[in-house]
Amino acid sequence: MSTTLDKIAANPEEFSFSVDRLGECKIPSPVRHHDFIHEGEKILISNSIPDLKKWNSKLDKEPAFERAGPYEKIFHDPSWTRVAILTAGGLCPGLNNVIKGLVEILTFDYGIKTIWGIRFGYAGLSPRFGYQPIPLNADVVDTIHELGGTILGSSRGQQPTEEIVDTLVRMNINVLFCIGGDGSLRCARDVADECKARNLSISVVGVPKTIDNDLQFVGPSFGFETAVAEATTVIRCAHMEAKGTFNGIGLVKLMGRDSGFIAAYAAMANPVVNFCLIPETDFEMDGERGLLKALERRFASNKTHTVIVVAEGAGQKLIDSVQEQRDASGNILKKDIGEYLRVRITDHFKKIGITTSVKYFDPSYMIRSVPARGTDAIRCYMLARNAVHAAMAGRTNCVVGTIGESYTLVPIRLATIERQKVSLNGDLWRSVMDATGQEFYFNSDAQGCSSLKQVVAP
């Protein structure tokens, strides 16, 4: 976050911590039995005094976001409010929890009667596809949190912004909730900008969804905790498979296109992992400091098994035989680093005459399709709750996030300014290094390495 704030501080005229508003809030809120948020309440981005002093001197103001929650006066009249909800991008644990939360808060706190579920992402707001919206109410969403995926369906790719806004106008929608990642939220930002250009009083509020946990300023993404928990179960199985044979290798590929948070957290949550490979740091296959030699050193130190966790975006420069491709959202499709490692490791040890057995696990689609669990499910509901309060108070072009225990409103432009990545000098990555001990095996000069002898199966 520090480097991102430095980028903002270098161009303060291009960025704002303030959320757009449609106008003055004049309507008494129907929300009962609740402490209301006072106008102007903000939450500081950091609790580090040196950081705040540094950024204050560059920004001429404290870096802080508006606190989220219910307001005593609101902008949209609940009696005339018509809502649309959509989910876009890849699946993620908790999507149905968010949909359920949005519908129930709209219904029970604000008494809103017309809520449409838009089918298959932004494509559902384009007449070219002909997808019919689903009417949503508390009964429809009653038990959807028990299901993985999304009852609305999803899709990738941005539709023409003008078409989307035309559809919102035709449907008389004045509140749009977009549940999605950085690409989906950029589309929401374009929709909000187009509504502003047309002088339309439509609130566009995002609930940030990224299983990779790579959005800025929003805190841990919903679904991330569940993904880590599911990944640790797979790692446990890989560990058992690796231990079940001489020089066994359990290889697990996890999600993480550009950020290795799932791999790093999962390696710490189940510290049987010996090598954790993430997109933020390059690694080599060959040479004295390559992965293959590191595996040789581990087996030569009388260890008879190894567990490797690799994020899907790691080691991409190693695979030069596959042509670059992109998905419908324009994201570069990652080459299969898991299959590449399986083949290279198997071939290498066969070539040098050392017996190994590689068991490869790729649970990506299983992990992202499960229901949210525990505190992750609670987070989904609270994000939904604060998204509703923000929209009804006329906030727009923003997403809901957290700083510590507080919920905040973040301009979409800041949430999507650049991908959040694992800091290689931070506590998280240093903890992964300690838990795996992989630096010892990668470092040919490490104490004791020179005396290791390869152990070959009889």
HUFEN-V882631 format. One line per field, one symbol per residue. phi: phi as a letter, one per 40 degrees, with the letter a starting at -180 (. if undefined). psi: psi as a letter, one per 40 degrees, with the letter a starting at -180 (. if undefined). burial: b if it has 24 or more other C-alpha atoms within 12 Angstrom, else e. A space follows every 10 residues. Layout:
phi->???
psi->???
burial->???
//
This chain:
phi->.dcccccccc bcccbbcccc bciccbcdcc cbfaccccdg cbbccbbccc cccccccccg accabcccic bcbbcccdcb cbbbbbbbgc cadhdcccdd cdcccdcccb gccbbbcccf gcccbbcccg cccbcbaccc cdbcccbcga ccgaabgccd dccccdcdcc cfcbbbbbba cccccccccc ccccccccgc cbcbbbbcba ccgbccgbgc ccgccccccc cccccccccc ccccacfcbc bbbbcicbbb cccccccccb cccbabbbcc bcabcbgcbc cccccdcccc cgcbaabbbb ccccgcccbb cbccbbcccg cccccccccd cdcccccccc ccgbcaacbb bbcdcccccc ccbfcccccd ccccdcccdc cccgcafabc abbgcccbbb dddccbcacc bcccbccccc ccccccgcdc ccccccdgcc ccbcbbcc
psi->ddddddddde gdeeiieiii idahhehhhe hifihihihe hihidiehdd ddddddddee ihhiihhiai idhidhhdde hhiihihiai iihedddddd ddddddddde fhdhhhhhhf addeeheddf hhihhiiddd edeeeeiiah eeiiiihhih dddddddddd efhehhhhhi addddddddd dddddddefh ghhhhihhhh defeiieeah iidddddddd dddddddddd ddeeihfihh hhhiigdehf dddddddddg fehdhhhide hiiidiidfi ddddddddde feheiihhhh ideifdedge ehihiiadee hhhhigdddd dddddddddd defhhihhhh hgeddddeei iiibdddddd dddddddddd ddeeiifiih aihbeihihh hddddedihh ihheeidddd ddddddeddd ddheeihedd eiihhhi.
burial->beebbeebbe eeeebbbbbb bbbeeeeebb beeeeebeee ebbbbbeeee ebeebeeebe ebbbbbbbbb bbbbbbbbee bbbbbbbbbb bbbbbbbbbb bbbbbbbebb bbbbbbbbbb bbbbbbbeee eebeebbbee beebbebbbb bbbbbbbbbe bbbbbebbbe bebbbbbbbb bbbbbbbbbb bbbbbeeeeb bbbbbbbbbb bbbbbbbbbb bbbbbbbbbb bbbbbbbbbe bbbeebbbbb bbbbbbbbbb bbbbbbbbbb bbbbbbbbbb bebebeeebb bbbbbbbbbb bebbbbbbbb bbbbbbebee eeeeeeeebe eeebbbbbbb bbeebbebbe eeebbbbbbb bbbbeebbbb bbbeebbebb bbbbbbbbbb bbbbbbbbbb bbbeebbbbb bbbbbbbbbb bbbeeeebbe bbbebbbbbb bbebeeeebe eeebbeee
//
